[in-house]
Amino acid sequence: MASFPGGKHGPLDAYRHTLASAVVSYTLGLRAVELVTLVMESETKTSSTMDRHNNRIGATLGSQAKSFAEIQPAVLALVQQGAVGATNPNQITWLPPSEWREGLLW
């Protein structure tokens, strides 16, 4: 498990969404991630915008992975290069630290 701060809305939340989406995409395909994201993420919440962004990155990573073992290290590297409010479609993003909620997963 990665040791990032921001269990909700921060880097740890971004890591979790990206990794989960990569695994689902690797095992079930891109469409499965799209459907889960559609059901789980609101169109109006700022945190859901972040989650949808990171889910897309994870889904792409998982669909292109050559092996399951390469997924977690790739996600870890992407999160380490992420930023608050990143708009680059290939960069992991999260909310400002004032929005983070520690210890919460959902």
C-alpha positions in Angstrom: 0.0 0.0 0.0 1.2 3.5 -0.8 1.7 5.9 2.0 0.2 9.1 0.7 -1.8 11.7 2.7 -5.3 12.7 1.9 -7.4 9.6 2.5 -10.4 11.4 0.9 -9.9 14.0 -1.8 -6.1 13.9 -1.6 -3.2 11.9 -3.1 -4.2 8.6 -1.3 -7.7 8.9 -2.8 -6.3 9.6 -6.2 -4.0 6.5 -5.8 -6.9 4.3 -4.8 -9.1 5.4 -7.7 -6.3 5.1 -10.3 -5.2 1.7 -9.1 -8.7 0.3 -8.8 -9.6 1.5 -12.3 -6.4 0.1 -13.7 -7.1 -3.3 -12.2 -10.7 -3.4 -13.4 -9.7 -2.3 -16.9 -6.9 -4.9 -17.0 -9.2 -7.7 -15.9 -12.6 -6.7 -17.4 -11.9 -3.9 -19.9 -12.3 -0.2 -20.4 -16.1 -0.4 -20.6 -16.4 -1.8 -17.1 -14.5 1.2 -15.7 -16.7 3.5 -17.7 -19.9 1.9 -16.3 -18.7 1.9 -12.7 -17.7 5.5 -13.0 -21.0 6.5 -14.5 -22.9 4.8 -11.6 -20.6 5.9 -8.8 -19.5 9.5 -9.6 -21.8 12.5 -9.5 -21.7 15.0 -12.3 -21.9 17.9 -10.0 -19.3 17.3 -7.2 -15.8 18.6 -7.5 -14.4 15.5 -5.9 -16.2 13.4 -8.5 -14.6 15.4 -11.3 -11.3 14.4 -9.7 -12.3 10.8 -9.4 -13.5 10.6 -13.0 -10.2 12.1 -14.2 -8.1 9.6 -12.2 -10.4 6.7 -13.2 -9.8 7.5 -16.9 -6.0 7.5 -16.4 -6.2 4.2 -14.5 -8.4 2.6 -17.1 -6.0 3.6 -19.9 -3.1 2.3 -17.9 -4.8 -1.0 -17.2 -5.9 -1.5 -20.7 -2.3 -1.1 -22.0 -0.6 -3.1 -19.2 1.4 -6.2 -20.4 1.2 -7.8 -17.0 -0.7 -7.4 -13.8 2.6 -6.9 -11.9 3.4 -3.7 -13.7 0.1 -1.9 -12.7 0.8 -0.9 -9.1 4.3 0.5 -9.7 3.0 2.5 -12.7 0.2 3.9 -10.6 2.6 4.8 -7.8 4.8 6.6 -10.2 1.9 8.5 -11.7 0.6 9.6 -8.3 4.1 10.8 -7.3 4.0 13.1 -10.3 0.4 14.3 -9.7 -0.7 17.7 -8.5 -3.5 19.7 -7.0 -6.0 20.6 -9.7 -4.0 19.1 -12.6 -5.7 19.6 -15.9 -3.4 17.6 -18.1 -5.4 14.5 -19.1 -2.4 12.3 -18.3 -1.6 13.7 -14.9 -3.1 12.4 -11.7 -5.0 15.1 -9.7 -6.4 15.8 -6.3 -8.1 18.6 -4.4 -6.2 21.2 -2.3 -5.1 20.0 1.2 -7.8 22.1 2.9 -10.3 19.7 1.3 -8.6 16.4 2.4 -10.2 14.2 5.0 -7.8 11.8 6.7 -8.7 8.2 7.6 -11.9 8.2 5.4 -12.1 5.9 2.5 -15.5 6.7 1.2 
